[in-house]
């Protein structure tokens, strides 16, 4: 008998589920924001992923990936907008 119960730690709460959905939405918005106005879409995607990180915590696997990918999408989108002389906003 162990004090550690793997079934209790494997349960997903509603807050963590919402954080995963927000992280998924932020990933999609970040990738779309590279092509279309990165100043608006990618910035919103970064804020949504940070909100998902505040909700879900670090124990979720998708949320930290979403923060990193959306930040990279913002950087790539801004670089492409400047390099190709496209509008940022």
C-alpha contacts under 8 A as a table, 3 or more apart, distances in Angstrom:
res1	aa1	res2	aa2	distance
2	X	5	X	7.01
5	X	8	X	5.62
5	X	9	X	6.86
6	X	9	X	5.33
6	X	10	X	6.15
7	X	10	X	5.19
7	X	11	X	6.63
8	X	11	X	5.72
12	X	16	X	6.28
12	X	17	X	6.76
13	X	16	X	5.32
13	X	17	X	6.36
14	X	17	X	5.01
14	X	18	X	6.22
15	X	18	X	5.15
15	X	19	X	6.18
15	X	55	X	6.39
15	X	56	X	6.36
16	X	19	X	4.92
16	X	20	X	6.24
16	X	55	X	6.76
16	X	56	X	4.57
16	X	57	X	7.82
16	X	60	X	7.41
17	X	20	X	5.10
17	X	21	X	6.40
17	X	56	X	7.81
18	X	21	X	5.09
18	X	22	X	6.15
18	X	52	X	7.77
18	X	56	X	7.84
19	X	22	X	5.06
19	X	23	X	6.04
19	X	51	X	7.94
19	X	52	X	4.50
19	X	53	X	6.99
19	X	55	X	5.80
19	X	56	X	5.06
19	X	63	X	7.15
20	X	23	X	5.00
20	X	24	X	6.16
20	X	52	X	7.14
20	X	56	X	7.41
20	X	60	X	7.79
20	X	62	X	6.45
20	X	63	X	6.43
21	X	24	X	5.06
21	X	25	X	6.19
22	X	25	X	5.04
22	X	26	X	6.04
22	X	48	X	6.63
22	X	49	X	6.72
22	X	52	X	5.78
23	X	26	X	4.97
23	X	27	X	6.15
23	X	48	X	7.24
23	X	49	X	5.34
23	X	52	X	5.93
23	X	62	X	6.69
23	X	63	X	5.51
23	X	66	X	5.53
23	X	67	X	7.91
24	X	27	X	5.14
24	X	28	X	6.36
24	X	62	X	7.77
24	X	66	X	7.27
25	X	28	X	5.18
25	X	29	X	6.10
25	X	45	X	7.90
26	X	29	X	5.03
26	X	30	X	5.91
26	X	45	X	4.61
26	X	46	X	6.98
26	X	48	X	5.89
26	X	49	X	5.61
26	X	66	X	6.71
26	X	70	X	6.93
27	X	30	X	5.13
27	X	31	X	6.29
27	X	45	X	7.13
27	X	49	X	7.93
27	X	66	X	5.64
27	X	69	X	6.87
27	X	70	X	6.09
28	X	31	X	5.32
28	X	32	X	6.22
29	X	32	X	5.08
29	X	33	X	5.87
29	X	41	X	6.41
29	X	42	X	6.71
29	X	45	X	5.70
30	X	33	X	4.96
30	X	34	X	6.67
30	X	41	X	6.72
30	X	42	X	4.90
30	X	45	X	5.40
30	X	46	X	7.52
30	X	69	X	7.57
30	X	70	X	5.03
30	X	73	X	5.62
30	X	74	X	7.01
31	X	34	X	5.56
31	X	35	X	7.60
31	X	42	X	7.92
31	X	70	X	7.50
31	X	73	X	6.25
32	X	35	X	5.73
32	X	36	X	6.40
32	X	41	X	7.68
33	X	36	X	4.95
33	X	37	X	5.86
33	X	38	X	4.74
33	X	40	X	7.73
33	X	41	X	4.93
33	X	42	X	5.03
33	X	73	X	7.38
33	X	74	X	7.59
33	X	77	X	6.86
34	X	37	X	7.17
34	X	38	X	5.58
34	X	42	X	7.21
34	X	73	X	6.08
34	X	74	X	7.04
34	X	76	X	6.77
34	X	77	X	4.29
34	X	78	X	7.86
34	X	80	X	7.92
35	X	38	X	7.32
35	X	77	X	7.09
36	X	41	X	7.62
37	X	40	X	5.89
37	X	41	X	6.22
37	X	42	X	7.84
37	X	87	X	6.90
37	X	88	X	5.46
37	X	89	X	5.23
38	X	41	X	5.30
38	X	42	X	4.92
38	X	43	X	7.03
38	X	74	X	6.32
38	X	77	X	5.28
38	X	78	X	6.18
38	X	81	X	7.74
38	X	88	X	5.89
38	X	89	X	6.76
39	X	42	X	6.11
39	X	43	X	5.91
39	X	74	X	7.74
39	X	78	X	7.18
39	X	88	X	5.15
39	X	89	X	4.92
40	X	43	X	5.46
40	X	44	X	6.20
40	X	88	X	7.93
40	X	89	X	5.93
41	X	44	X	5.20
41	X	45	X	6.13
42	X	45	X	4.86
42	X	46	X	6.19
42	X	70	X	6.74
42	X	71	X	7.85
42	X	73	X	6.71
42	X	74	X	5.09
42	X	77	X	7.68
43	X	46	X	5.19
43	X	47	X	6.41
43	X	74	X	6.69
44	X	47	X	5.13
44	X	48	X	6.12
45	X	48	X	5.05
45	X	49	X	6.11
45	X	70	X	6.21
46	X	49	X	5.16
46	X	50	X	6.18
46	X	67	X	6.47
46	X	70	X	5.41
46	X	71	X	6.07
46	X	74	X	7.79
47	X	50	X	5.05
47	X	51	X	6.15
48	X	51	X	5.00
48	X	52	X	6.18
49	X	52	X	4.91
49	X	53	X	6.17
49	X	63	X	6.92
49	X	66	X	5.93
49	X	67	X	5.26
49	X	70	X	7.43
50	X	53	X	4.91
50	X	54	X	6.27
50	X	67	X	6.33
51	X	54	X	5.03
51	X	55	X	6.28
52	X	55	X	5.02
52	X	56	X	5.85
52	X	57	X	7.91
52	X	63	X	6.50
53	X	56	X	5.30
53	X	57	X	5.32
53	X	58	X	6.88
53	X	63	X	5.72
53	X	64	X	6.89
53	X	67	X	7.69
54	X	57	X	5.79
56	X	59	X	7.46
56	X	60	X	6.43
56	X	63	X	7.24
57	X	60	X	6.45
57	X	63	X	7.85
58	X	61	X	7.50
58	X	63	X	7.30
58	X	64	X	6.83
60	X	63	X	5.95
60	X	64	X	7.57
61	X	64	X	6.51
61	X	65	X	7.05
62	X	65	X	5.26
62	X	66	X	6.14
63	X	66	X	5.06
63	X	67	X	6.44
64	X	67	X	5.12
64	X	68	X	6.36
65	X	68	X	5.21
65	X	69	X	6.00
66	X	69	X	5.16
66	X	70	X	5.87
67	X	70	X	5.45
67	X	71	X	6.16
68	X	71	X	5.24
68	X	72	X	6.20
69	X	72	X	5.02
69	X	73	X	6.03
70	X	73	X	4.87
70	X	74	X	6.13
71	X	74	X	5.08
71	X	75	X	6.37
72	X	75	X	5.08
72	X	76	X	6.10
73	X	76	X	5.09
73	X	77	X	5.79
74	X	77	X	5.11
74	X	78	X	6.07
75	X	78	X	5.28
75	X	79	X	6.12
76	X	79	X	5.07
76	X	80	X	6.07
77	X	80	X	5.20
77	X	81	X	6.06
78	X	81	X	5.08
78	X	82	X	6.24
78	X	88	X	6.84
79	X	82	X	5.31
79	X	83	X	5.97
80	X	83	X	4.98
80	X	84	X	5.71
80	X	85	X	7.96
80	X	86	X	7.83
81	X	84	X	5.43
81	X	85	X	5.70
81	X	86	X	4.71
81	X	87	X	6.27
81	X	88	X	5.89
82	X	85	X	5.06
82	X	86	X	6.40
82	X	87	X	7.93
82	X	88	X	7.68
83	X	86	X	7.84
